[in-house]
Amino acid sequence: MEPSEFVRLGALTSPETKPFVFAPLEETVPVFDGKFRVVQNATLLVNELVRAMTGAEDRTIELRGTLSYQVCSSEICYPPAQAAVRWRFDVRPLETERVPEDLRKK
């Protein structure tokens, strides 16, 4: 992920890799197998920049990054590739009124 003045990025977490023997090259490489999830938390910083955005016309924060990967089968490894990733968030003022009594969790 690209650094941002609006968020603090946490550590990237992913599942454990498994050793895979790529027979054509007689090489063992670490791989993710099947479905898996890679996670990186982003915490919104409540700083002057964010506070100023809540009253602005454009309240959008955009997080950008790049996913680098390589796909392999038992017979072929495709060239390494990259995909751009992007998330957009609308910053809204903090809600300071209490929830009505009939909607509160009991």
N, C-alpha and C positions, 0 to 999 in steps of 0.2 A: 504494500500500500504506500502511496505517496504521503509524505508528511502533510499535516494540515494544522493551521492555527486554531481550528475549531474543535478538534478532537484529540484525545490521547489514545494512541493505538496500543493494544496489548500484544502479548507474544502470540505468534502463530502456532497453532496446535494442529496436529494431524495424527492419524493412527500409526501404529508401528508398521514398518515396512517388512516385507518377507523376501528372503533370498530367492532369486529366479535365475536359473541357468539358461542362458541364451545359447543354444546348441550351435548355431552356425558360426559363432565366434569363440565358442568354448569359454564363455565369460559369465561370471555370476554377478548380478546387479541387484540392488535393493529396489523393490517395487511395491506399489499399492495395488491390491488385487480386488476386483469386484467394485461394488459401490462403497464410497467412503466420503467423509466430510472433512474439509479443512476449515478451521475457524480462527478468526482474529477479531477480538472485541474492540469496539470503538466507543469511547465514552465522551459524550458531549461536554465540553468545558464551558462552565458558566462564567464567562469573562466579559469584558466590556464590548468586544466585537459581537458576541452572541446577544448580549442585552440590547445593543443598538439595532440589531437585525429584527427584533420582535415588532418594532414599530415601522419598519421599512416596507416599501412596496414589494421588493424582491427579498424573500426570507429563505432562500434556498441555499442549503449547504450541499456541496457535491464532494463525495469521496471517490478517488480514482486509484487504480492500481493495475498491475499486470500479473496474469497467471501464466507462468512458464511451465511447460509440460512436454512429455514425450510419450507417445503411444507405441506399445510393442505387443506383438502376438508371439506365439511360439516359433514363428518362421521369419518375421520381419519386424524391424524397428523403423518407424517413420522418423523423419528428421524432427529435431526439437522445434517446438512452436510456441507462440505466445498469443494470448487473448487479452484484450483490454477489458477491464471490469469497471463498472461505475454505479454508484448509488446516489440518489438525490433525496434530500430530506427537507421538509418545510418546517422552519423554526417558528413556534408559536409561544405567546406569553405564558408564563406559569399560571395555572389556575389557582387562585387564592381563596375562592369561596368554598365553603363546606358543601358536601353533597347533601341534598334534602334528606330529612330523617327517614322517609319511607323508602329511600333507595339505598340506605346504608346496610352493610352486611351485618347480620345479627348473630 
